[in-house]
Amino acid sequence: MSPGLLLLLLCLAGCVLAKDPDVDCLVVHLKYVSCSWNKQGPPEVNYTFQSSFSTNTPIDCATYMSENNINVGCNQSYEDLKSTRFSEFTTILRHGNQSITKVHHLKNKVLLEPPVNLTVKNGSDFNLWFYWNQTTLNCFENEVRYRINNNNWEYNTINSRRHFCINLPSSRSRYELQVRSRIENSCGQSEFWSPWSDPVVWRSNNSTDINQMTPAVWSPVLYTVGAFIFIILVLALLHHERVRIIPITVVPKPSPLVTNIEDCLQYSKGLKGNFKAFYNEPACPVREYCPTISQSELGFPKLYKEEIFELTGPFPRSLQSIQSMYGLSPFY
């Protein structure tokens, strides 16, 4: 094969293998459109760039991005990108008589700036609260990630809220949190999250003292100990003190219409007459006869001594009077 023919084949192969640069565009923070054409490598020539939305007249690039004096991208500002990004976006690369045209759909290709001014506060409820400022006012959702003591990140999507809470943080741990944002679904959800914000770190000033516990740790401990002491006191009281309930019937109040209380008593008619007062019965005096009289004088065997009581009449002064009173025969 002749050298001339070999050189011709090499030129043709180089032309076939060479590809046109691929333009990729992104709406940045709804302020401007950023396009680049160096993903396949730096271009061999300087291209000029033009772009437009819908059927508008293409406009030249105002700000080029370059590497080694070769244009590799363009940032072009547009008004009202919140609505115009839903239209088709056309880009044109030109170099001499060569032009490369491409149509883009930027509705889901929006890159927001990360939230700013992150702060952290240990609240009065003993929880850890994180706050930040949003760079866009509406149509956004947030995602936070935090880690404890440089362990693995934990992720949470919190929609449009601008705060995040970690319950009952440990005073001996280090907490680090970051936030990022993107356009939410109601406004044409973006495929791209913003870069992560600058981290905010919290750690208790007293965390180096292992024996010291923050109120966040003391609260559940005190509640548990208090409940346990209360249960012990109740059990002790029930063990030593028996609560007894004695039912007492209610005594009815006497009726003012009752004039004779005997009518309320339940007894027979025959027994009822024995309770009537009798005031004509004569008095019966009772006296004790103290002197002791021997049984031999009364004519009885000497087996026991007996005291004689006089029920009525004067006190007897001789043995004969006593014998005649009781009808005893003299034994002498």
Beta strands, then each sheet from edge to edge (+ up, - down):
strand 1: 24-28
strand 2: 32-36
strand 3: 48-53
strand 4: 59-60
strand 5: 63-67
strand 6: 70-77
strand 7: 88-95
strand 8: 98-105
strand 9: 110-111
strand 10: 116-122
strand 11: 128-133
strand 12: 140-148
strand 13: 154-159
strand 14: 163-166
strand 15: 175-183
strand 16: 200-202
sheet 1: 5+ 6- 2+ 1- 9-
sheet 2: 4+ 3- 7+ 8-
sheet 3: 10+ 11- 14+
sheet 4: 13+ 12- 15+ 16-
end
